[in-house]
Amino acid sequence: MSPVALHRLDAAVAAATALILLTASSAPALTNAAQEDLCPLVGDLPPNFARKCIDAGGDASGERCWLTYTPPAARLANNATTDHPGVPLVVDLHGFTSCAIYNTAYTGWKERAEADGFVVVYPQGTANSDVVDLSCFNAGQCCCFKGFRRVDDIDDVSFLRMLIADTMVGSDVPVDPDRVYLSGHSNGCMMAQRTAAELSDLVAAV
C-alpha cells in the first residue's frame, strides 16, 4: 500500500474513532435494571405470550427476563402426541443492539410455532452500560463491553441453562427434554453456538 493510501486509511480510522467516542459520550449510561426503557418487556403483550424474570445470580447479571410464546397449536400437539412426552422448545436469541420483543416479530419462529405446535422462548440480553445503550449476549468474542474493553464476566450460558430448566417445569404445556433447540441472529447466533457446545446435555441442535 502506498504512503498516500496509508495516510488516507489512518485518517479514516481516526475519523471513525472520533465519531464512536462522540456517540458514546452523548449516550446516557444504562444499567441492567433500567433496560426495560430500551427493550420493553412490560405492558400489553400479544395473545399467548407470557413474560418471566428470575434472579440469575451475579455471574449472570442479576435479574434476567424472557418472553414465552405458547400457541394453541402447542396444546393441541401435546394432547395428540404419543411418541414424545411433550412439545419441542425453541430458544430464539436476538442480535447485538436488538431486543427479545423485536425477535417475536421478524424471525418467523412465532408463525412456525403456530403452524407446527411448539413453544418459543425469547431471552433478553444484558445492556452495555459504558459505551452504548445496546443489549448483548456474552458469546465469548462478542459483544458485551465496558468502555472499549470486551468483558467476559456475564455468564449467559448459565442464564440460558436456568431459562431452559425453568421452562421445563413452568411451561403451560409439557416440553420434550430431547427436543430443545437454539436459534439466533448475529450475536444471538454466536450465543446459540456457544451454548450448544457448553450445554450439549440439554441442547439437541442449533
Secondary structure, 3 states (H helix, E strand, C coil): CCHHHHHHHHHHHHHHHHHHHHHHHHCCCCCHHHHHHCCCCCCCCCCCEEEEEEECCHHHCCEEEEEEECCHHHHHHHHHCCCCCCEEEEEEECCCCCCHHHHHHHCCHHHHHHHHCCEEEEECCEECCCCCCCEECCCCCCCCEECCEECCCCCHHHHHHHHHHHHHHHCCCCEEEEEEEEEECCHHHHHHHHHHHHCCCCCCEC
